[in-house]
């Protein structure tokens, strides 16, 4: 009887995950959909705010032009000499000519500023509408893809049911074609097809272990290796997200390093660095995160910049500012940003609220403190109030 090795067990772990409601494919799509829905809702609110602002600016521009013209016409008909006595006795400072000149000089500039602000808001509205439409299209696309994924999942379960009942009548090409939809490698497709077409080579044993039934029998007990490696009693169903071969190599390397450190404690004191995966997982868990919410690339960034105190401090800073800490999941750079508090203080002084910052975290990510201060100064120098300029436009 054939004994399952680690690679085969992990391949079946991956296949069995795809069969259930916690399939990484479905979970990933659900997360994408949630993100797209958040973007749709955020941009929808921004669109309404920008449309309102544009309407206000249009009304203001029209009133300014109309009232300015009326004022100039009225002042042109008034002669100061006709009211000199009452002006002198009442000590009134009234010079219609001077007022008229001021209106003529300043009104065009004021109208230009209002028009420029309205134009900028219009341009921002176009960007927001494009982003909103992209999010809506993404949601529709994910709906179609999810239906396809569920159809593929149903077909995969049918294949397994046939294989486990020893009644498989599906060709190898049909199996590999289906598995290619789940982005299996060619080697994985061939091995999976072999396991389904010849379930006695390992699938029967795995299915018993997966469903919690004990594996017994002299053939298994007498083999030098058990079904599941290193004496474990059930397969590693949870490990499908991580590159298992690289994980095994990393763990072996870490184990070897720990062994060396035990033999030479003085070296351990000098060279040990708390950047191992388990240390980072522990810190993230302590801070209330699920490390599986982070992508592999983001997780590696956190390992590279590992600093437990900075991570704790920045999470505390966000919470005290009234900003949900889930902002860190899609913006991991903020966890190790040494300027985070100063940036938040700068935005608060510019009139930005916690909700503004939460909806536009990119401002904190893409700008250094110096760049952020420069941007705000440029807005002020242009005659704009940073408080009234959406963070998305920064």
Buried (B, 14 or more C-beta within 10 A) or exposed (E): BBBBEBBBBBBBBBBBBBBEEEBBBBBEBEEBBEBBBEBBEBBBBBBEBBBEBBEEBEEBBEEBBEEBEEBBEEBEEBEEEEBEEEBEEEEEEEEBEEBBEEBEEEBEEBBEBBEBBBEBBBEBBEBBBEBBEBBBEBBEBBEEBBEEBBEBBEBBEEBBEBBBEEEBEBEBEEBBEBBEBBEBEEEBBBBBBBBBBEBEBBBBBBBBBBEEEEBEEEEBEEEEEBBBBEEEEEBBBEBBBBEBEEEBEBEEEEEEBEEEBEEEEEEBEEEEEEEBBEBBBBBBEEBEBEBBBBEEEBBBBBEEBBBBEBBBBBBEBBEEBEBEBEBBBBBBBBBBBEBBBBBBEBBBEBEBBBEBBBBBBEBBBEBEBEEBBEBBEEBEEEEBEBEEBBBBBB
